[in-house]
């Protein structure tokens, strides 16, 4: 019987603890956690206790872990965005294979550097583009690749971010400020860019973009709104973003479970009084957009419109692919794909299997693929760093196009980034 793959975890927050941590408990024959690095002592102890990691293999930083002789074959990197590059470069240099949370890096040059470093070190660097590993997106991809739709002419893809998700993650939360984390089109939508590149099978030729931060600003605040919802807001009965209503409810699943380790009512109330999630959404230090629209022309002449916004009633991706033989429409939330055949007029409705775990089974799928790659029994991971690079470049180019009000020639853009990366070698 194969020996379980040993892994170290860097970053035991929500993704590390809830998304990837349980894989070892459910699949002890495949892998086990043998070390953890996490600056928050409560999170570090929680993960270590759950997975039986001894104190001498628990570290307050990734630097401390990587200063030791190699402790495992592989490392899962769930640090914050701006820590990805130094921690991953150090892990690769230390001999680890790495599964890296998206986005890879917060600059296009650093993304290229990571790809080059992994290839030079001869190590696996796999990116957590978990959607590719779900039944829904896999089925969608197979339909398009089969040619059943004919030649794809135009695509509409929407990333409808629910109003509460926008407020939690991109106004109050860790990804609210582009200078501290990353632009929203990268942090949230490199998943979407990856899926579009995967499905269409060709690179983008040109793109343009528009968008901005229109609502979550001080000039949009209700009269008399304080800095914190807990300070007595006169608009609390009318405001959907009133923090006590969102976070002091009986259901303590995500996103409630990230505001405090202790999920008692008293602890959560204290977190709202003192922490970021109790702030008025109109008085935060957020700088990322709340709506972003991109138009793209692909090398195969297909045109595409992509819309991301944070004002949806539901947290769901929707899409439409029009080909020369059929039209495909899909709703990720409803787990439904429909195909209307142009010749017969018949409609087929497909309901893919629902996977276990977060992101429709994608969190489990990406771990399965990583373990298989480490064991040498699977194909090259769908989301190896080289394959995932294009989606990141698409996102960076879209942000540049939005800020500069220009059309980006992607061949010239890629060449520019490669030259800049070469200068940093």
Buried (B, 14 or more C-beta within 10 A) or exposed (E): EEEBBBBBBBBBBBBBBBBBBBBBEEBEEBBBBBBBBBBEEEBBBBBBEBBEBEEEBBBEBBEEBBEEEEBBBBBBBBBBBBBBBBBBBBBBEBBBBBBBBBBBBBBBBBBBBBBBBBBEBEBBBBBBBBBBBBBBBBBBBEBBEEEBBEEBBEBBBBBBBBBBBBBBBBBBBBBBBBEBBBBBBBBBBBBBBBBBBBBBBEBBBBBBBBBEBEBBBEEEBEEEBBBBBBEEBEBBEEBEBBBBEBBBEEEBEEBBBBBBBEBEEEEBBBBBEEBBBBBBBBBBEBBBBBBBBBBBBBBEEBBBBBBBBBEBEEBBBBBBBBBEEBBBBBBBBEBBBBBBBBEEEEEEEBEBEEBEBBBBBBBBBBBBBBBBBBBEEBEEBBBBBBBBBBBBBBBBBBBBBBEEEEEBBBEEBBEEBBEBBEEEE
